């Protein structure tokens, strides 16, 4: 039994300072801090994210899900006319344990009505510089990145081409999969190590199949999801969207996620009808982003394992 | 045979891959943004010694290898096999040249070695970190020369050749670090 914190007292103080700095940043910009429930009646449908479930208690008529991000609740606030909002919240994802993952972690999420994803990237860059100190940053589209690093067009290459590139350069336990599996393998195993040399770098405009909750537009002959990720020294720090606002399209994506879940032998998830109703009422055009606060703190304090910035990691909580 | 899921894999566990027993060295969760999670696993093939990385889909299951490490006592060799004995039940385990490899240079009767057994047979042998062996051949010792810092080759009773200080002579017992093959000290005469 080890009762001691996994982070040192210096890291615990650094966290307090970081949170105060973030609140000051948003207060100065008149972005409203909000606080939404951790236990939700609907979970995410995304097949790559598994929520933790709470299923016992006299207050529970049905199981509830610990949020995997505060996104749906915050969008309901936006639809109710909140204006720009931010939240610093705990989020939970089952099965995610590693040097950069803890099943319970802290997210900063914020939404800017009327911003497109490029305007939000610029604001995120300001926030990062505010926290980590001034630094240069760059933007590269997902398409340019694949073309420069792998000489592949991720939008038009055949599944066979993607598969071959991955199989030739990596030892994999599997040899079949859909387009997104191969794109994910290439991104995480071959491109992310290159991003490690690129400092602070935004990757933007993903293939439509990887749009998640972002708006999809037609550009240069292909369907582009207006999504972005921020990498710093190769570590993924944030994921953002020019948000999808169309309720009917949102429902189609939920159902498509559940289809995928069924095919992969995963449990289907109830749709968040509150979110769909809010979107039908009207979600303003907006962009939003979620930032991993524990990882930001790792960068700030020079730690390479997430447990070193958590008061108590998963093993000790 | 039982299986492990990728999220149970941790250093030291033994699994079967491509028909060979392998030892897990590290297991890192790799997850791109919104996508599929992978387990990037560093492994050592226990037969060939090869170390490499393989990626699994997160949650995939991998066959457990019937491999265990045992503390066994080295008995003797008949030239073809090296025999190890379990001191608790006197059971004998013959290890072939493949399993013993260069370790035969450090094997002294009655020394305890860590023997990795696969399906009940020795797969590899790790000698103790330090062994004491007799010098069977070296140039005559330079009496009193304990300061010049020079060294010379010496052949030990097992056939191993190590560099030793000039003052040592044939018949003396020395202590050797088997991990580096370096001379450590003169052993106290028994």
Interface residues (C-beta under 8 A of the other chain):
Chain A: X46 X48 X49 X95 X96 X97 X98 X99 X100 X101 X170 X171 X172 X173 X174 X180 X181 X183 X184 X185 X187 X188 X189 X192 X210 X212 X227 X229 X236 X239
Chain B: X7 X28 X29 X30 X31 X32 X33 X34 X35 X36 X37 X38 X40 X52 X53 X54 X55 X56 X57 X58 X59 X60 X62
